[in-house]
Amino acid sequence: MEIAARTRPTGMFGFIIVWLGQIVSVLASNMTGFGLALWMYKQTESATAMGLMQVAFITPFLILSPFAGVMVDRYNRKLMMMVSDLAAVVGTTFVMVMYATGQLQFWHLYIAAVLNGLGNTFQWPAYSAAISTMIPKEQYGRANGLMSLIDAGPGILAPMLAGVILALPNVDGMTWILALDVTTFFVAIGALLIVHIPQPVKTEEGQRESGNIWKEAAYGFKYIFQRPSLLGLQLVFFVGNLFAGIQWTLFAPMILARTDQNSIVFGSVQTAGAVGGVIGGLVMSAWGGAKKRVHGVLLGHILIGIAGMFLGIGLGLPVWIPAIVAVNLFVPWINASNQSIWQAKVAPDLQGRVFSARRLIAWFANPLTPVIGGTLADFVMEPAMRTSSGLSHAFSWLVGSGPGAGMGLLMVFANLGVALVGVTGYFIPAIYRAETLLPDHDQLQKATTPA
């Protein structure tokens, strides 16, 4: 059995096989999401009903994420990756059967969203931790650049492909899309079956911190808070996400307000942003990032903040398109650099718990940004910039006046905050010197007992 495992593809080649299976599956899943969003809105004409889909998806993560990390560290990584895919395929198969038999109700989609969210809760820490054992640390940046393409690439192709299939005459396009989605899940699982994903070597710390599931779940947070450099990096992302989230909350309404609800202009900006993300992912996968990865995190925040300000300043496509391309171009650099630092510093047998904890901390900003951004825009910034006020007198030369100007100004301030997060990081030694202050996990003492 051991000999057979060693003859299977591993290393960067094995990772590419897994990655190809995932990107095909995610493309089909995004097509399903596009089609079902249209179907649900047609059935309910309710934005609230669609918003509850996101609630159903994220709830399993908020409740189970720390425990999912424990499971990833305790059990076979490949098995956990396959289980996460299977949880998602169960939900999609359920929807496909209900739709094909004419019994699909909108609340059925909430059940599927919970199952998909459950799978995603296990999937991200399992896949992130698997990279650490499959490939050498020098290749982490390239691998994480490829992972960013899984987010950006399908975002361009899925709506177009789904739209074409749904428009085919004499064909129930939604059934075909759902069937394709189910099929590609098994492509992803098949890719996992043919590669070798090594189990992590046990460290003394990993052995010492094992015990009951509650203790192990809490240890992911304890690990981060005991290491100022990792905590600092996590705070960079939390605060950066808070400011960036305000921008993305206002992005669509600001453009629509300034273009008299022109959906073509908005769609063009969105597509340009997705193209920027793909280019950034391709560059990162070929380059691998700066030798000192913390520059990718801090300088990346500065550059995104500067580029993002032009989204608020601009009044049309000639400014918005290059600005959104630049913003999304740098996102893979930030994320891949940060992920590579964590993968290099955290021992692989602890990564499930630690990565689940850090993602949960980062996502705490998500519920706050719509409230902060929406409230400030509706009750402070927009009224002030539409009248003769101190704020309009001070900033109308920069963002103009009238509908959308207040949101544009708030986006400028939010992106200034993103840039200042990066600048501040350079003045905090625990953050700027994180890569030298923390040893790589391959320098840690291994346990004497076998894994």
C-alpha positions, 0 to 999 in steps of 0.5 A: 500500500505504501509503495502504491501511494508513492507511485501516485503523482504528488508534488507540484504535478499532483497539485496541478491535477487536484487544482484542475479538478477543482477549477472545473467543479467550481466553474460548474458550481458557479453556473448553477449558482447563476441559474438558481439565482435567476430561478429564485428571483423569478419565483419570489421576486424577493432580495431577502429570500436570496440573501437568506441563501448566504445566511444558510451557506455561512451558518455551518461555517460560523458554528462548525469551523473550529471543529472542522479544523480539528477533524482536518488535523486528526484524520486523513487529509485526502479523505477530508477533502473528498468528504467536503466535495461529497457534502456539496454534491449531495445538496446539488443532487437533491436540487437536481432531482427536485427540479427535474421532477417539478417539485423544487421549492425555493426553501429547498435551496436553503437545504442545499446551501447548508450542505454546500456551506458544510462542505466548504467549512471542511474544504478550505482548511483541508485544501490549504493544509494539503498544499503544505505537505504536497509541495516544497515551501519554495512553491507555496506562492505559485500554488496559492496563485493558482488557487486564486484563479479558482475564485477569479476565473469561473467568475468570468466564464460561469455567467456567460456559459450559463446564460448560453445554456439557459437560452438554448431552444427546446432544452431545459438549460437548468437541468443540464447545468445541474447535471454538469455540476454533479458530474464535475464534482466526481471529476474533482473527487477522481482527481483526488483519488489518483494523487498522493497527499502525504500526511503531516509529520507529527510535531511535539506541539501537535502531540502535546495539544491533542486531547478532547475536541473542545481543547483542540478546537480552542487551540487554533485561537490560542496558537494565533494569540500566543504569537504576536507576528501571526496575530499582527498579520491577522489584524492586518487582514481583519482591519483591511477587510473591514475597510475593503468591505465598506468599499464593496458594499458601496461599489454597486450602488455607487456606480448605478447611482452615478450612471442612472442605473446603467446595468451595462456600465456596471456589468462592464466594470464587474467583468473588467475586475474579474479579468484583473483577478485572473491576470493577477492569479496568472502572474502570481502562479508564474512568479511565486511572489516576492522573496520577502512575502510580507511585502506582498501583504503590506505593499499589496494593501497600499497599492490596492488602497491607492487604486481603490480611491480612484473607484470613488473619484471616477465618474465613468468607465475611463477611470473605473475600469483601470482602477478595478483592474488594478485593485483585483490585480493585486488581490492574489498577491496579497492573499497568496503571500499571506497564505504562504507565510502561514503555511511555512510557519505553522506546522502541518499537523496544526494547520487545520485548527489554526487555519480554521481559526484565522478564517473565522476571525477574518470573517467577523468583519463580514457582517459589520461592513454592510451595516457601517457602509450602508448607514454612513452612506444613507444617513451621512455622506449622501445627504451631505454631498447632495446639499450645500454643506461643509463636506460638499464644499471641502470634497466636491472638487474631488468626487463631484456632487449629486447622486453617488458622490457621498458613496464615492467619498466614503469609498475614498476614505475606506481605501485610504484606510486600506492603504494606511493598514499596509503603511502601519504594518511596516512600522510594527516589527512583529509584523514587518519581521514576521518571517524572521521572528518565526521559525519555519515549521520544518525547523520545529522538533518532530515527535518521536512517535510515528504519525 
